[in-house]
């Protein structure tokens, strides 16, 4: 974080992949203008990442599989697959108390905006 603050430039874009930091670190990441991405670790029974994710604004949140690692429950301990990203998005919806559809639409829009992808 120190290095990012020291070298930060206006307009930097990016995502903190497979975020596992605490709420304070998430706040600093967001202040620097980055997005935060969560993976199957938010579905783990003893994970603190779900509580941190709850505080990340949906407009700055992304979901991922981190394939082949960190498969979400009920696939934990096995090889992760891209299709399991749906389980991560379902957990986001559950924790934030919103619909799966809202999570899917917003995280897709976030990825399109961040990576400057064309609309389908």
C-alpha positions in Angstrom: 0.0 0.0 0.0 2.9 2.4 0.8 4.4 1.8 -2.7 1.0 2.4 -4.4 0.5 5.6 -2.4 4.0 6.8 -3.2 3.7 6.0 -6.9 0.0 6.6 -7.4 -1.0 8.6 -10.4 -4.4 10.1 -11.3 -6.3 7.8 -13.5 -4.7 4.5 -12.4 -7.0 1.6 -13.0 -6.8 -1.8 -11.6 -8.3 -4.6 -9.4 -7.0 -6.2 -6.2 -7.3 -9.8 -7.2 -8.5 -12.4 -4.7 -8.8 -9.9 -1.9 -8.1 -11.2 1.5 -7.2 -8.1 3.4 -9.1 -6.5 6.2 -11.6 -3.7 6.2 -9.0 -1.0 6.7 -7.0 -2.2 3.8 -10.1 -2.4 1.6 -10.9 1.2 2.5 -7.3 2.3 1.4 -7.6 0.3 -1.8 -10.9 2.0 -2.6 -9.5 5.4 -1.8 -6.7 4.8 -4.4 -9.4 4.2 -7.0 -9.0 0.4 -7.4 -11.7 -2.3 -7.6 -11.7 -5.3 -5.3 -12.3 -8.8 -6.4 -13.4 -11.8 -4.3 -13.3 -15.5 -5.0 -14.4 -18.7 -3.5 -12.8 -17.8 -0.2 -15.9 -15.7 0.7 -17.9 -19.0 0.9 -15.6 -20.7 3.4 -17.1 -21.2 6.9 -14.4 -19.4 8.8 -13.7 -16.7 6.2 -13.5 -13.1 7.3 -13.5 -11.9 3.7 -17.3 -12.1 3.4 -17.6 -9.5 6.2 -15.1 -7.2 4.4 -16.9 -7.8 1.1 -20.2 -6.6 2.6 -18.6 -3.1 3.0 -17.2 -2.8 -0.5 -19.6 -0.8 -2.7 -21.1 -2.9 -5.4 -19.9 -0.4 -8.0 -16.3 -1.3 -7.1 -16.7 -5.0 -6.5 -15.8 -7.9 -8.9 -16.1 -11.7 -8.6 -13.7 -14.3 -10.0 -12.8 -18.0 -9.7 -9.1 -17.8 -9.2 -9.0 -21.1 -11.1 -7.6 -23.6 -10.4 -7.4 -22.5 -6.8 -9.9 -21.7 -4.0 -12.9 -23.5 -5.3 -16.1 -22.2 -3.5 -18.2 -24.4 -1.2 -19.4 -27.1 -2.1 -16.4 -27.7 -4.3 -13.7 -26.7 -1.8 -10.6 -28.8 -1.9 -11.1 -29.6 -5.6 -10.0 -27.9 -8.8 -11.8 -24.6 -9.3 -13.6 -24.0 -12.6 -14.8 -20.8 -14.3 -18.4 -22.0 -14.0 -18.1 -21.7 -10.2 -18.0 -18.0 -10.3 -21.8 -18.1 -10.1 -21.4 -19.5 -6.6 -19.2 -16.5 -5.6 -21.8 -14.1 -7.0 -24.6 -15.9 -5.1 -22.6 -15.5 -1.9 -22.2 -11.8 -2.6 -26.0 -11.5 -3.2 -26.7 -13.3 0.1 -24.3 -11.3 2.2 -25.4 -8.0 0.7 -29.1 -8.9 0.8 -29.6 -8.2 -2.9 -30.6 -10.3 -5.9 -28.2 -12.6 -7.8 -29.3 -10.8 -10.9 -28.3 -7.4 -9.5 -24.8 -8.8 -8.6 -24.4 -10.4 -12.0 -25.4 -7.2 -13.9 -23.3 -4.9 -11.8 -20.1 -7.0 -11.7 -20.3 -7.6 -15.4 -20.7 -3.8 -15.9 -17.7 -3.2 -13.6 -15.5 -5.6 -15.6 -16.6 -3.9 -18.9 -15.9 -0.5 -17.5 -12.5 -1.4 -15.9 -11.1 -3.4 -18.8 -12.8 -1.2 -21.4 -14.7 -4.1 -23.0 -17.4 -3.4 -25.6 -21.0 -4.1 -24.8 -22.2 -7.4 -26.3 
